[in-house]
């Protein structure tokens, strides 16, 4: 009674699993039931590894963010260069001043005053000014300011021109001689911005290489999931064949019911493995699709990716020293660290210059003119009869200059840190390349080892099946060897996929993956 109950439960579980997986038809029901809701139709999409890479590089969100950041660094260069662009300003004013006179004004009143007189002066002025910072650290300013002035007629008898037009043209030049002097020094922040743009360019390249490697790793995981499903299906088929054989023998009375139950339990277990393997295909496919960043509508659809490319099984010749040299030359991290060292050197030079006193040369020259009207004023203004000029030196130095010294010491520390970081990155890359090469070699040896183990498992299973046919073995032993064969097949498959993932990792460590797909980054 107890044995029959156990057999019924195992059989029910087996039947439910086979029905769920679609291997057998369910028992017909005499009660009419509404049909289940239709599941969304699954789409199958064959995809090549190269296509997956290009789609990811085109649409991946991380790359889009990195690309926009890189472009913002280019804007920083223009911002620093714009500091040396000339500035044009135009200013127009009108003023009127009405003052009481308490004494005679030369040219405005005659003789002693007997009463308060009004001095009404109107002034129209326009100022045109062009100024620019020079790459030498100096500054140049050109100022032109014509004016029109008139006073009230009762006091204007002594003026030569009323209204009068005056013009003033002035050129002022300032040039530092110690602090902030020199073209190279004043290009410091432009070069820093250029280095930052280069660093961001290398960051962008590193992000591209990272996404490309992620696509390759995910692609091979999809391949593994599909092949692993085939292994699980083969194991299920073998278990079903053994179950059918045991049932026939049990019916003929030459095999016990226990052997049948063991075979039924094995079939149920294999069904579960098939279901899990099939789910893994969809899960890994979704991970690959996410890297390619399809639209949300496409991401909602049930798509089963079918890889076209097959994994490699051959070992390529490897040279550790050559791989290390290539990596040290091309890895974005090395180039980033090198640019950071260059930037720190520029900052140290600039901070050292700020320790100097401020000594500046200032020179100015100008022309003046006066006329009864504007053309006459302009003619006299540029005639050269009325002029002025001057020159001088200005010296200043903050006592102690603690701020500049602290900044200089800080920049020196930053430079040493940048140099140390460069050495650290080089060491890390050397070790990473060596580890990647060892991983490739180890995974290739795993392929050979797991292939031998799989061949031996096949022979053992075949021998045990022959022993079962002649009654020298049991169902349990055959099931164990079937399980061992499925495990050996999975191990071989995992070794092959891991080998291809190791090749991808090696290309990532050498930064040569873009060359394999003939991709150039602008």
C-alpha positions, 0 to 999 in steps of 0.5 A: 500500500505504502509502495503504491502511494509513493509510486503514485506521487512520483508518477504524478510529479513526473507527469506534471513536469512532462506536461508543463514542458510540453513533452507529453499531451495532458489527459483529456478532461471531460469538463469543459474549461475556458482556454487559458490566456494566450502567452505572448509570442516568443520571437527568435533573433539570430545575432552575430557577435560583431552585430551585438558589439556595434549595436552596444557601442551605438546605443549603450547609455554608459557610452552616451554619458561618457561621450557627452562628458568628453565633449564638455571637456572640449568646451573647457578648452575654448573657455580658457582660450576665450580669456584672451579674446578682446573685449569691446565696450561702448558707453554714451553719456549726457550730463548737464551741470548748472552751477552758481558762480562766486568768482570770475571764471577765466574765459567765461566771465569778464571783470568782477562779479556784481551778482551771482551768475549761472554757469550752465554746462552741457556735455555729450560724451561717447567712449569706445574702449577695446581691451585684451589680455595678451598671451604674454601676461600683459594687458592692452587697452585702447580708448577713444572718447570724443565729447561735445561741450557747450555752456550758456551764451551769457558766460561763453563770450570768452570761449574759443568754441561754443559748442566745442568738440574734443577728442581723446585717444589713449593707448595703455599697455601693462606687462608683468616682468616677473609674476605671470610673465611669459607666453608658456606660463599664461598658456598653463590653464589652456594646456591643463584643459587640453590635458583634461580633454585628453584624459576624458577621451581616454576615459571614453575609450576605456568605457568603450572597451569595457562595454565591448568586453561586457558584450563579448562575455554576455554573448558567450554566456548565451552560447553556454546557456543554449548548449547547456540546454542541449545537454539537459535535454540529452540527459532527459532523453536518456532517462526517458529511454531508461524509464521506458526500458524499465517499465517494459522489463517490470511488466515482463517481471524481470525487473523490480518496481524500485528500478522503475521508481528510480527511473521515474524520479530521474526523469522528473529531476531531468525535467527540472534541469531542462526548465532551469536551463531554458530559463537561463537562456532567456535571462542571459539573453536579456542581459545581452539585450540590455547592453545593446540598449533597445527601446523600452517597447522592444525590451518588453517583448519576449525575444530569444537570441540565437548566437551565430558565432561559435566559440574557438577551440584552438590556442593562439600563440601568446607572448607575455612580454609582447602582450605587456608592451602592447598593454603599456602602450595602449591601455587608456589608464596608462595614458590617463595617468601620464596626462595627469603627471603632465598636468601636475608638472604644469601646475607646479611651474605655475605655482612656483612662478606665483612665489615671485614679486609682482613687477609690472611695466606700465606705459601710456600714450595718447592724442588730443584734439579740439575743434568747432565741430566733430570733423575738425576735432577728429582732424586735430586729434589725429594730427599729432600736435597734442599728445601725452605719454608716460611709463613706469614700474610697479612693484608689490610683494605680500609679506610672508607670501604664505598663500603662494608657498602653501599652494606651491607645496600642495602642487608638489605633493600632487605631482609626486602622487601623480607619478606614484599613481602612474607607477602603480597603474603600470604595475597593475596592468603588468600583473593583469596581463600576466594573469590574463595570459595564464587564464587563457592557457589554463582554460585551454588545458581545461578544454583538453582535460574536460574533453577526456573526462567526457569521453571516459564518462561516455565509455563508462555509461556505455559499459554500464548500460551493457552490464544492465542489459545482462543483469550485472548492474542496476538502474541506480548505477546507470542513472549515476553514470548518466548524471556523471556524463551530463556533468562532464559534458557541462564541464567541457562546455563551461571550459570552452566558453570560459576559454573564449571569455578569457580571450576576450579578457586578454584583449581587454587587458591589452586594449586591442579589442577595437582592432579586432572589429576594425573600430576607430574612435574619433 
